[in-house]
Amino acid sequence: MSDDEKTADAASDDMKRKFREALEKKNAQSRKGEAHLDGDSAVHSTHGAVTKREFRRKSG
């Protein structure tokens, strides 16, 4: 291997390490929140439409 290839491999390994650290940091941020294991939703009293729409054909 020449010196250029060694420096390219070292730069590539350094870049991979930086990306891996950034990904681990990102994943740690998303895991920090609540798990919501109780399954309780924020929406409690939903209801359907008040009136049913009626579609008529246009005559003439």
CYANA upper distance limits for C-alpha pairs under 8 A (distance plus 0.5 A):
  1 MET  CA      5 GLU  CA      6.66
  1 MET  CA      6 LYS  CA      7.32
  2 SER  CA      6 LYS  CA      6.98
  3 ASP  CA      7 THR  CA      6.75
  4 ASP  CA      8 ALA  CA      6.60
  5 GLU  CA      9 ASP  CA      6.58
  6 LYS  CA     10 ALA  CA      6.63
  7 THR  CA     11 ALA  CA      6.50
  8 ALA  CA     12 SER  CA      6.54
  9 ASP  CA     13 ASP  CA      6.57
 10 ALA  CA     14 ASP  CA      6.55
 11 ALA  CA     15 MET  CA      6.61
 12 SER  CA     16 LYS  CA      6.66
 13 ASP  CA     17 ARG  CA      6.60
 14 ASP  CA     18 LYS  CA      6.75
 15 MET  CA     19 PHE  CA      6.74
 16 LYS  CA     20 ARG  CA      6.54
 17 ARG  CA     21 GLU  CA      6.64
 18 LYS  CA     22 ALA  CA      6.69
 19 PHE  CA     23 LEU  CA      6.63
 20 ARG  CA     24 GLU  CA      6.68
 21 GLU  CA     25 LYS  CA      6.65
 22 ALA  CA     26 LYS  CA      6.66
 23 LEU  CA     27 ASN  CA      6.62
 24 GLU  CA     28 ALA  CA      6.55
 25 LYS  CA     29 GLN  CA      6.83
 26 LYS  CA     30 SER  CA      7.07
 27 ASN  CA     31 ARG  CA      6.75
 28 ALA  CA     32 LYS  CA      6.77
 29 GLN  CA     33 GLY  CA      8.27
 36 HIS  CA     40 ASP  CA      7.87
